[in-house]
Amino acid sequence: MSTTTAFVLEEEDFEDICDTAGYAIGYWSCAAKYKPGSYCLLDEDLQRLEVTRDDLQEVMIEVSAGGYCINNGIRKSVRLAVEQGLFEEIDGPSADALIQLACYQEVIYG
């Protein structure tokens, strides 16, 4: 079994990614609120979005495995988090991209 397959996004790490994203998504999201297990957003079109911990976990596994069209720096930071537990590598732009992937299945903004 690969490390990626065994990856589980813990609630504390989910909250940290949501908090980090909160500093970076203001250019496309006019509101965002973390609550245990989910991150609720309102995008610039006033569309309500919700990202669950499971949604973000799936996105992170897929990004780490080479899925999605994103830059290599973001992919590397996600891979380090998934494979080695180095969540401090997920900066604002990486967290922003992960939230967008969980919401839209692609990076639309930025």
N, CA, C and O of each residue as an XYZ file, in Angstrom:
440
protein
N       0.859     -1.177      0.000
C       0.000      0.000      0.000
C       0.901      1.235      0.000
O       1.846      1.317      0.785
N       0.613      2.175     -0.863
C       1.432      3.386     -0.938
C       1.056      4.343      0.184
O      -0.031      4.266      0.756
N       1.981      5.244      0.481
C       1.736      6.258      1.504
C       0.545      7.124      1.116
O      -0.262      7.498      1.967
N       0.438      7.440     -0.164
C      -0.659      8.280     -0.639
C      -2.004      7.638     -0.356
O      -2.926      8.315      0.100
N      -2.136      6.338     -0.617
C      -3.389      5.633     -0.397
C      -3.770      5.649      1.077
O      -4.954      5.713      1.410
N      -2.774      5.593      1.968
C      -3.026      5.540      3.398
C      -3.249      6.930      4.012
O      -3.538      7.033      5.204
N      -3.123      7.972      3.236
C      -3.234      9.334      3.748
C      -4.624      9.612      4.299
O      -5.635      9.326      3.658
N      -4.652     10.174      5.499
C      -5.895     10.638      6.109
C      -5.663     12.080      6.549
O      -4.732     12.364      7.302
N      -6.499     12.973      6.082
C      -6.416     14.381      6.464
C      -7.091     14.547      7.819
O      -8.309     14.419      7.942
N      -6.298     14.826      8.810
C      -6.827     15.004     10.159
C      -7.537     16.357     10.264
O      -7.228     17.287      9.518
N      -8.475     16.457     11.182
C      -9.267     17.677     11.342
C      -8.385     18.896     11.602
O      -8.634     19.963     11.041
N      -7.378     18.760     12.428
C      -6.487     19.873     12.735
C      -5.776     20.377     11.474
O      -5.631     21.584     11.281
N      -5.335     19.453     10.623
C      -4.662     19.836      9.382
C      -5.657     20.447      8.393
O      -5.315     21.385      7.672
N      -6.871     19.928      8.353
C      -7.924     20.509      7.522
C      -8.183     21.950      7.954
O      -8.267     22.847      7.115
N      -8.307     22.169      9.247
C      -8.542     23.515      9.760
C      -7.382     24.443      9.398
O      -7.607     25.587      9.003
N      -6.150     23.963      9.530
C      -4.983     24.782      9.190
C      -4.979     25.174      7.710
O      -4.661     26.314      7.371
N      -5.327     24.241      6.839
C      -5.376     24.545      5.404
C      -6.477     25.562      5.128
O      -6.276     26.490      4.344
N      -7.624     25.405      5.754
C      -8.717     26.362      5.573
C      -8.310     27.747      6.076
O      -8.582     28.753      5.420
N      -7.661     27.799      7.234
C      -7.194     29.086      7.767
C      -6.186     29.730      6.820
O      -6.249     30.933      6.566
N      -5.267     28.938      6.303
C      -4.266     29.450      5.368
C      -4.937     29.938      4.091
O      -4.582     30.990      3.560
N      -5.900     29.179      3.606
C      -6.630     29.588      2.395
C      -7.363     30.897      2.626
O      -7.470     31.719      1.716
N      -7.861     31.096      3.818
C      -8.613     32.302      4.126
C      -7.836     33.587      3.875
O      -8.427     34.633      3.606
N      -6.520     33.508      3.964
C      -5.679     34.677      3.704
C      -5.422     34.877      2.209
O      -4.951     35.938      1.799
N      -5.727     33.872      1.400
C      -5.358     33.917     -0.018
C      -6.542     33.978     -0.979
O      -6.362     34.325     -2.146
N      -7.736     33.650     -0.519
C      -8.869     33.518     -1.451
C      -9.727     34.765     -1.572
O     -10.739     34.746     -2.273
N      -9.354     35.834     -0.914
C     -10.167     37.040     -0.907
C     -10.414     37.658     -2.265
O     -11.335     38.460     -2.420
N      -9.618     37.304     -3.242
C      -9.815     37.860     -4.578
C     -10.928     37.151     -5.345
O     -11.375     37.658     -6.374
N     -11.385     35.997     -4.873
C     -12.498     35.313     -5.543
C     -13.607     34.901     -4.583
O     -14.691     34.523     -5.026
N     -13.364     34.966     -3.304
C     -14.379     34.590     -2.319
C     -14.680     35.787     -1.425
O     -13.769     36.398     -0.864
N     -15.950     36.114     -1.296
C     -16.308     37.271     -0.469
C     -16.627     36.865      0.971
O     -16.814     37.729      1.827
N     -16.693     35.567      1.243
C     -16.918     35.100      2.607
C     -16.468     33.649      2.705
O     -16.615     32.870      1.763
N     -15.921     33.306      3.857
C     -15.503     31.926      4.108
C     -15.558     31.673      5.603
O     -15.184     32.526      6.407
N     -16.027     30.495      5.961
C     -16.135     30.162      7.382
C     -15.824     28.690      7.578
O     -16.412     27.818      6.937
N     -14.893     28.435      8.473
C     -14.557     27.061      8.852
C     -15.481     26.634      9.985
O     -15.762     27.403     10.904
N     -15.941     25.408      9.900
C     -16.590     24.749     11.029
C     -16.103     23.313     10.972
O     -15.802     22.817      9.886
N     -16.014     22.631     12.099
C     -15.452     21.280     12.075
C     -16.070     20.411     10.975
O     -17.284     20.216     10.911
N     -15.194     19.904     10.124
C     -15.629     19.017      9.043
C     -15.960     19.685      7.739
O     -16.106     19.010      6.721
N     -16.086     21.035      7.742
C     -16.401     21.691      6.471
C     -15.925     23.143      6.444
O     -15.698     23.778      7.474
N     -15.788     23.627      5.229
C     -15.376     25.009      4.976
C     -16.405     25.572      4.014
O     -16.494     25.131      2.868
N     -17.182     26.541      4.470
C     -18.263     27.116      3.675
C     -17.803     28.437      3.081
O     -17.223     29.276      3.770
N     -18.073     28.610      1.786
C     -17.613     29.791      1.066
C     -18.739     30.402      0.259
O     -19.740     29.760     -0.057
N     -18.536     31.655     -0.057
C     -19.412     32.373     -0.964
C     -18.483     32.985     -2.007
O     -17.658     33.842     -1.687
N     -18.622     32.536     -3.269
C     -17.693     33.031     -4.285
C     -18.149     34.375     -4.836
O     -19.191     34.896     -4.437
N     -17.368     34.932     -5.751
C     -17.665     36.275     -6.266
C     -18.991     36.353     -7.003
O     -19.545     37.441     -7.157
N     -19.517     35.210     -7.464
C     -20.829     35.155     -8.108
C     -21.945     34.882     -7.104
O     -23.090     34.634     -7.482
N     -21.592     34.931     -5.809
C     -22.499     34.672     -4.696
C     -23.025     33.238     -4.685
O     -24.113     32.965     -4.179
N     -22.244     32.345     -5.243
C     -22.560     30.916     -5.208
C     -22.040     30.349     -3.882
O     -20.879     30.540     -3.520
N     -22.918     29.655     -3.177
C     -22.522     29.020     -1.919
C     -21.812     27.704     -2.233
O     -22.294     26.877     -3.007
N     -20.661     27.545     -1.610
C     -19.843     26.352     -1.820
C     -19.485     25.760     -0.475
O     -19.386     26.472      0.524
N     -19.291     24.453     -0.456
C     -18.860     23.796      0.769
C     -17.807     22.764      0.423
O     -17.981     21.958     -0.491
N     -16.715     22.800      1.165
C     -15.642     21.822      1.028
C     -15.602     21.038      2.326
O     -15.437     21.616      3.400
N     -15.752     19.730      2.232
C     -15.647     18.896      3.430
C     -14.211     18.406      3.578
O     -13.412     18.469      2.644
N     -13.916     17.930      4.746
C     -12.585     17.360      4.997
C     -12.324     16.213      4.031
O     -11.216     16.079      3.511
N     -13.336     15.388      3.789
C     -13.181     14.274      2.841
C     -12.922     14.778      1.424
O     -12.107     14.202      0.703
N     -13.614     15.856      1.018
C     -13.380     16.439     -0.309
C     -11.919     16.857     -0.454
O     -11.264     16.535     -1.445
N     -11.423     17.574      0.545
C     -10.058     18.073      0.472
C      -9.048     16.928      0.519
O      -8.020     16.973     -0.157
N      -9.339     15.923      1.305
C      -8.458     14.745      1.363
C      -8.348     14.105     -0.019
O      -7.246     13.785     -0.465
N      -9.456     13.918     -0.687
C      -9.453     13.324     -2.032
C      -8.660     14.177     -3.012
O      -7.880     13.648     -3.803
N      -8.852     15.489     -2.966
C      -8.120     16.394     -3.852
C      -6.623     16.288     -3.587
O      -5.827     16.221     -4.524
N      -6.243     16.274     -2.328
C      -4.821     16.202     -1.992
C      -4.195     14.903     -2.473
O      -3.065     14.905     -2.961
N      -4.904     13.807     -2.345
C      -4.393     12.521     -2.839
C      -4.219     12.578     -4.351
O      -3.202     12.132     -4.882
N      -5.210     13.124     -5.040
C      -5.157     13.217     -6.503
C      -4.016     14.131     -6.958
O      -3.278     13.786     -7.881
N      -3.869     15.287     -6.317
C      -2.779     16.203     -6.666
C      -1.435     15.521     -6.442
O      -0.547     15.592     -7.291
N      -1.290     14.870     -5.312
C      -0.039     14.191     -4.989
C       0.304     13.104     -6.003
O       1.476     12.856     -6.286
N      -0.724     12.459     -6.546
C      -0.528     11.380     -7.520
C      -0.313     11.905     -8.941
O      -0.133     11.118     -9.870
N      -0.330     13.231     -9.114
C      -0.079     13.799    -10.438
C      -1.310     14.290    -11.162
O      -1.217     14.740    -12.304
N      -2.464     14.214    -10.518
C      -3.699     14.662    -11.152
C      -3.849     16.174    -11.109
O      -3.132     16.860    -10.380
N      -4.767     16.677    -11.879
C      -5.091     18.094    -12.002
C      -3.957     18.868    -12.679
O      -2.787     18.493    -12.600
N      -4.331     19.923    -13.324
C      -3.382     20.795    -14.005
C      -3.024     21.936    -13.060
O      -3.731     22.941    -13.000
N      -1.924     21.780    -12.320
C      -1.451     22.805    -11.397
C       0.062     22.928    -11.536
O       0.711     22.066    -12.129
N       0.614     23.998    -10.987
C       2.061     24.176    -11.120
C       2.814     23.215    -10.205
O       2.278     22.712     -9.217
N       4.050     22.982    -10.562
C       4.860     21.994     -9.853
C       5.152     22.374     -8.410
O       5.302     21.493     -7.563
N       5.237     23.667     -8.111
C       5.476     24.094     -6.735
C       4.336     23.702     -5.810
O       4.559     23.226     -4.697
N       3.115     23.906     -6.280
C       1.946     23.514     -5.486
C       1.903     21.994     -5.348
O       1.672     21.470     -4.259
N       2.126     21.295     -6.451
C       2.114     19.831     -6.402
C       3.150     19.314     -5.396
O       2.877     18.387     -4.634
N       4.333     19.920     -5.403
C       5.385     19.489     -4.481
C       4.972     19.707     -3.030
O       5.171     18.826     -2.194
N       4.399     20.868     -2.721
C       3.996     21.131     -1.334
C       2.903     20.169     -0.878
O       2.907     19.720      0.269
N       1.972     19.854     -1.771
C       0.906     18.907     -1.421
C       1.488     17.504     -1.244
O       1.119     16.787     -0.314
N       2.384     17.123     -2.124
C       3.012     15.799     -2.016
C       3.765     15.665     -0.687
O       3.707     14.613     -0.050
N       4.466     16.712     -0.270
C       5.181     16.668      1.012
C       4.209     16.523      2.181
O       4.508     15.829      3.153
N       3.059     17.167      2.092
C       2.045     17.029      3.149
C       1.466     15.621      3.171
O       1.329     15.014      4.233
N       1.125     15.103      1.988
C       0.487     13.785      1.900
C       1.456     12.665      2.267
O       1.109     11.762      3.027
N       2.649     12.724      1.735
C       3.581     11.611      1.911
C       4.425     11.696      3.178
O       4.852     10.673      3.712
N       4.671     12.936      3.669
C       5.560     13.079      4.816
C       4.947     13.842      5.987
O       5.594     14.026      7.017
N       3.701     14.284      5.831
C       3.044     15.011      6.911
C       3.567     16.424      7.117
O       3.378     17.003      8.187
N       4.220     16.983      6.109
C       4.791     18.322      6.214
C       3.773     19.371      5.763
O       3.913     19.973      4.698
N       2.766     19.576      6.577
C       1.689     20.503      6.233
C       2.149     21.954      6.221
O       1.500     22.800      5.606
N       3.251     22.253      6.885
C       3.766     23.626      6.868
C       4.225     24.034      5.467
O       4.447     25.219      5.216
N       4.369     23.079      4.558
C       4.736     23.373      3.174
C       3.553     23.946      2.375
O       3.753     24.509      1.298
N       2.341     23.807      2.887
C       1.158     24.312      2.183
C       0.971     25.776      2.551
O       0.476     26.114      3.626
N       1.386     26.638      1.620
C       1.288     28.080      1.817
C      -0.036     28.600      1.262
O      -0.883     27.816      0.833
N      -0.212     29.913      1.270
C      -1.453     30.517      0.798
C      -1.841     30.129     -0.616
O      -2.970     29.692     -0.837
N      -0.933     30.274     -1.590
C      -1.294     29.884     -2.958
C      -1.646     28.400     -3.097
O      -2.532     28.039     -3.871
N      -0.956     27.552     -2.351
C      -1.264     26.115     -2.405
C      -2.630     25.829     -1.797
O      -3.418     25.070     -2.362
N      -2.913     26.438     -0.641
C      -4.211     26.246      0.009
C      -5.335     26.787     -0.873
O      -6.393     26.169     -0.982
N      -5.107     27.934     -1.498
C      -6.082     28.516     -2.423
C      -6.383     27.532     -3.548
O      -7.547     27.268     -3.849
N      -5.339     26.990     -4.166
C      -5.531     26.039     -5.267
C      -6.284     24.799     -4.805
O      -7.159     24.309     -5.519
N      -5.959     24.285     -3.624
C      -6.651     23.098     -3.113
C      -8.137     23.369     -2.897
O      -8.977     22.538     -3.242
N      -8.460     24.518     -2.333
C      -9.868     24.856     -2.110
C     -10.591     25.000     -3.444
O     -11.713     24.515     -3.594
N      -9.963     25.660     -4.412
C     -10.588     25.780     -5.733
C     -10.793     24.409     -6.379
O     -11.843     24.154     -6.970
N      -9.814     23.540     -6.271
C      -9.957     22.194     -6.847
C     -11.108     21.446     -6.178
O     -11.863     20.740     -6.845
N     -11.240     21.599     -4.876
C     -12.332     20.931     -4.165
C     -13.692     21.514     -4.556
O     -14.693     20.797     -4.588
N     -13.724     22.814     -4.853
C     -14.992     23.469     -5.217
C     -15.365     23.270     -6.680
O     -16.515     22.969     -7.000
N     -14.387     23.442     -7.565
C     -14.664     23.522     -9.003
C     -14.014     22.413     -9.846
O     -14.256     22.331    -11.050
N     -13.194     21.566     -9.222
C     -12.440     20.521     -9.919
C     -11.400     21.091    -10.873
O     -10.887     20.372    -11.730
N     -11.087     22.363    -10.735
C     -10.017     23.019    -11.483
C      -9.704     24.338    -10.790
O     -10.498     24.850    -10.001
N      -8.530     24.875    -11.101
C      -8.173     26.189    -10.587
C      -8.693     27.210    -11.595
O      -8.189     27.308    -12.714
N      -9.689     27.953    -11.189
C     -10.339     28.925    -12.057
C      -9.713     30.303    -11.891
O      -9.462     31.009    -12.868
N      -9.467     30.671    -10.644
C      -8.966     32.008    -10.343
C      -7.471     31.942    -10.081
O      -6.973     30.985     -9.487
N      -6.763     32.969    -10.530
C      -5.333     33.070    -10.208
C      -4.405     32.447    -11.167
O      -3.191     32.489    -10.967
